Amino acid sequence: MTGFVLRRLGAALLVLLALSAVVYALFYLAPGDPARLACGERCNPQQIAQVREQLGLNDSVPTQYLRFLQGVLAGRDYSGGAGLVLHCDAPCLGFSYQNDRQVTELLLERLPATFSLALGALVIWLVIGVGTGLLSAVRRGGLTERLLTVVTLAATGTPVFILGLLLLMAVCAYLRWLPFPTYVPFGDDPEQWAWNLLLPWVTLGFFESAKYARLTRSSTLETLAEDHIRTFRAYGVGERALVTRHAVRGAVAPVIALSAVDFGTMIGGAVLTESLFGIPGLGKTLIDGVRVVDLPVVVGVVLTIGTAVVIAGAVADLLYAVADRRVALA
């Protein structure tokens, strides 16, 4: 198991290094002038040249990338003009072109909202998805399974923003059970934090639960078809006991692995949900950065999302290995 963990962590580090190189090249070496974007449209050529010197854009591409890595790992200094030096602590992703704030500080302010959304949605899609999948496996061939199949297919085929709009109109506009959501930080008011995130949680969780329902059902039925389950059935063990005590174990490993990956993806993948419900998370930050071409913010968000996905993939592999020891020995 130790060797498997070390190999997986080493592979994750290599992927992160490759990701940083691709993201840097994609945004900073693409057609366009980062110095002009940082300075603004009204800058004259002399001012643009000064900004270029301050950002180190006159150096070679490898030097710029190594300086970028240095900032991420150990921090770096920026020239602020007139002999002023600005220090950016690690992990340094630069300063925003719009407000001269450190990108890391901006992302740390937005990360709790995204994390809250992803965590609540995770709980909902696991409860609904796994529960529905197990019920479909137990009642396979009956009316219950057909109804659940129709519901899961409808959830899969419904775009997340359509589902969110329907919930907003039904719950907030017509029934008036809840006010229109406004994000409240957990530290300010935990109760209002939960109530205002309830609709986004349900929207995202219900949309993702269909995938888990189908995965749980197929994994459970596959386990129920194995030889040792047939032996238990021959000895008179009830179908419900077979599912809850034995078949669930076969469905746990893939569900755990997929949940970890989806949670990492949700850190930056809930752009539509955040925009629809006005949640000030990473997805909304990415859209705002793209709109004003704020390269440091865009690069910071993309790297954060990519890092979350890579870490989630590594965690998924480790959890899968814990659930099934054969993975670690492969």
N, C-alpha and C positions, 0 to 999 in steps of 0.2 A: 504493500500500500504506500509506503514512503517513497519508493521509486516512482510509482505512478503519479503521486502528488508533485514530486520534483519535475518530472517530465512535463506534466500539464502546466505548471507554473512557468517553466522555461518557454514552452510554446506560446503561452499568453504574452510573455514579455516580448518575444519576437514579433508577434502580431501587432502589439501596441507600437513597437518601433516602426514597423512597416506602415502602420496607419498614420503615424505622425508625419512620415515622409510624404505619403500620398496626399494628405490633407494640406500640408505646407505647399507642395508643388501645385496642387489644384487651385489654390486661392491666391498665393503670393506670386507665382510664376506665370499665371494666366495673363492673357492680354489685358492691359490696363496699367495704370500707374498708382501704386499704393500711396506714394508721396502726395499726389494730387488729391486723392480721396481723403487723406489725413488732414491736408491743409485746407481744402475747400475750394469752391469754384472761383472765388474772388482773389485767390492768391496769384501773385505775379511770378514769373520764372525764377527770380532770385529767392523768393520765399519758398517755392517748391524745392529748389536745390538745397536750401538750408534744412528743410524737413527731411529730405532724402539722406542728407549727411547725418542728421540726428537719429534716424531709424536704421542707419547702417546699410542702406540699400545700394550704396556704391561698391560694396564688397562683392566678392564672388559668391555664386549660389551656394556651394558647399559651406563657405564661412557663415553665410546668413543662416543656413539650416542648423549648423552646429551651435551658433549663438542662440537660436530658438530653443534647441534641446537644453542648452545650459540654463536658460531661463526657467524651463519647466522643472528641471531637476534641482537647481541650486539657486535660482534667482539671477537677476542681472540689473545693470544700471543703464538708464537712458539719459541722453543729453537733453536738457531742457532749454538750452540756449543761454547766452550770457554767463557761461561758466556754471550754470545750475545743473546738478545731477539728481535725477529721480531714481530711487531704488525701488525695485519690484521684487517682493519676496516670492520664493518658490511655493507652489508651482506658478510661475509667471507666464501668463498668456498675452502680455502686452496691455496697452491702455486703449480704451474705447476712443474712436475718432469723434464721437458726438459729445461726450462729457468729460473726457480725460480721466475717467475712473479706471482702476484696475479691473480687467475683465474677470479675474478670479473673484473679486469681491462681489461683482454683479451677479455672477453665476451662483455664488453661495447664498445670495439673497433669494434667488429664484428657485433653487434646488428643493427647499422644504415643501413648496407648493406642489411641484411635480412628484416628489416622493410620496406625499400624502395621497395624491390622486392614484398613483400606481399601487400603493399598499392597500388602499380600500378596495380598488378594483380587483386586486389579487384575491382577497378574501371572498368577494362575491362570486368571481368566476370559478373558484375552487368549490365553494359550497353548492352553487347551482349546477355547475358542469359535472362534478364527480357524483353528486347525488342523483342527477338526472341519468347519467350513464349507468350507474349501478341499478337504478330502478328499471331502466330499459332492458338491462341484461336479465334481471330477475323475471320480468314480465314479457320476455321475448315471445313474439308471435301473437301477442294479444292486442287489445284495443289501446291499452296504456302505452305500449311501445310505439304504436302508430301515431298517436297524438304527440308524444314526446319527439318523435322523428320530425313531424311537421313543424313543431315549435323550433327545434334546433336548426332546421333548414331555413326557416323564416328569419331567425336571428343571424344566420350566416349570410344570407342574401340582402339584409337590410344595411345600408351604409350607416356608419356610426353617427354622422351629423343629422341624418333623417330621424333616427331613433331619438337623439337628443332633442331635436326640435319638437317631435311629438310629445315627449315627456314635459318639456317646458310649457307647451300650449295646454296640455291636459291637466298637469298638476298645479302649475303656477297661474295660468291665465283663466281657465274655465272652472276647475274645481277649487282653486285658491287654497289648497292644502298647505302649500309652502310659498314663501316669497321668492322672487327671482334670486338665484344664487349670487352671492357676493363673497369672495374669498376672505376669510378671517383667519389669521395665523393661530396655530394651536396654542401658543403661549399666551395670547390675548384672551381667548375665550374658547375652551375645549368644546363646550356644548354647541356654540354657534359654528365652530370649525366643522363639526360633524354634520350638522343640519345643512349647511351651505354646500358641502361636498357630497351630500346624499345622491342627488340627481346625477352628477358626473360619475360617481361610483357605479350607480345602477346602469347608466348608459354604457360605460366602458366594460363593466363586468358582464352584463348580459350579452354584449356583442362577442366577447371572448369566450363565454361559457359554452357556446355551441361546439367549439372545437374540442373542448375538454370532455363534453358529453359523448361525442363520437369516439374520441380516443379511449375514454374509460370503458365504454360499452364494448368496443372491439377487443381491448386488452382483456377485459373480464371474460368475454365469450371464448377467447383464445385459451385462456387459462382453464376455463371449465371443460374444454375439450381434451385436456391432457390426461394421461393414463392414471396418475395418482388420484385425480378427481373422480374418474370413473370407478376406481376402487372404493373410494369413500361412498360414492353413490350406491354401489353394490352392497355395501354394508348397512345401508339404510339411513345414511346421514341426509338430513333434509336439505332442500335446494337453497333455502335462505341461509342456513348455516354454512353451506359450501361457499356461498358468495361472500358472506361477511367475514368468515374465518380464514378462507384459503384463497379465493379468487381475487380478493382485494389486494393481496400482496403482489400478485402479478401485474396489477394495474398501477401500483404505487410508483414504481421506478420511472416509467415514461412520463407520468404526470408530473413528478418532481422535476425531472430534467426539463420538460417543456415549460413549466412554471418559472423556473429560474431564468431561462432565456427570454420568455415573454416579459418578465418583470424588468429585466435589463433593457429590452427594447422599448418598454413603456416609458422609461425615463425620458426619452426624447421622441417617442413615436405617437404621443397623444396630442399632436399639434391641433387637429380639428376639435377635439374635446376641449382643450384649453382655450382655444379661440372662441368656441361657441359659448362657453360658460364664463368667459372673462377671467380665467385663472392665470395669475402672473407667474407662469412656470417657464421651463426651458424652451418648450415648443413655441410659445408666444414670443419669447426673447429672440429665438431664431428668425421668426417671421419679421419682427421689427428690425433686426440687424440686416436681413437681406433687403428690406425695403429701402433702407438708407445706405446700403453698401458699406456697413461698418465691419470691415474685414476681421479685425481682432475678435470681435464678439461672435461673428459667424464661425470662425475657426475654433474659438473656445467652446462653443456649444457643440459643434460637430465632434470635436475631440472628446468632450465629456460624454456624449451619447455613445460614441464608438468604444470608449473605455468601459462604460457601463455594460455594453453588450458583450465585450470580450471577457470581463470579469464574471458576468452572469453565465457565460458559456463554460468558463472554468469551474465555477461553483456547481453548475448542472452536472458536469462530468464527475466531480467529486461526490456529489450526492448520489448519482447513479451508481458509482462504484461502491458506495456504502450500502445501498439497497441491494446491489447484485455484485458480490465479490468476484464473479467471473470476469467482470469488466477490467478490474485492476490487474488481473493475472494475464490478460490478453496481450 
